[in-house]
């Protein structure tokens, strides 16, 4: 007998807030299928507040509250049975995070769980990568967010090491150049140390920016992007003005600036690990939240 459940995930990131609603198709004779039903993205850039002033502004608190109220209504309309709201880097670092969480809970009834970098990486990694990876190969998983980037190295089906760095796209835009240089060096040392001796490693990239680049490439799902192609795209994007990236490439205003530092992170990770190709499975924290909810891991 076929059963369909509706679960939702709210991802409160440093660059945007997302609501993902998924259908979980349950057939006793098969593995459950997770099918995206609706995705709503709201460009509330919390990182622009936190990484500069250390707090979330009253204006963005109001915008967050309105977004949560809207998400609550959307979940009701869709008939969502269970949901989870998780906040990442910007909320982790905001001095007024507890007040923000309480305010939203009081006004909307939505509980927000502020998760650390390791839990964030674990949730993302819980998504199904089996369609892309080979059990006898080695991979560096890179999830680039607005406030942090999560790295996970796994070889022959086993996790070797993982770490979260305060190297996100919004943070890089707001930081001074010397600060960015230091964090890139830290990441370089970590990747080179942990991938030493691993041959033929490939990258797996997740995050809105690499998804956009993959879509622009026209490649079919499951086919990787080469280092040469990604580098060419990086140089092409850098040469364009912010305005032209919006008008000529149809990038959203809150994507047109962060896509540059995001691409640099992926390229750097490929260079330091020796990877020549990057797979883009189009998965992220929201997908991981829903899957973790279903298997009662949250």
Secondary structure, DSSP 8 states (H G I E B T S, - for coil): -EEEEEEEEEEE-SS-EEEEEEEEEEETTS--EEEEEEEEEE---HHHHHHHHSS--HHHHHHHHHHHHHHHHHHHHHT--EEEEEE-HHHHH-TTHHHHHHHHHHHH---EEE--HHHHHHHHHTS--TTT--TTSEEEEEEE-SS-EEEEEEETTEEEEEEEES--HHHHHHS-HHHHHHHHHHHHHHHHHHHTT--SEEEEEESHHHHHHHHHHT--TT--EEHHHHHHHHHHHHHS-HHHHHHTT---HHHHTHHHHHHHHHHHHHHHHT--EEE-----HHHHHHHHHHTT--
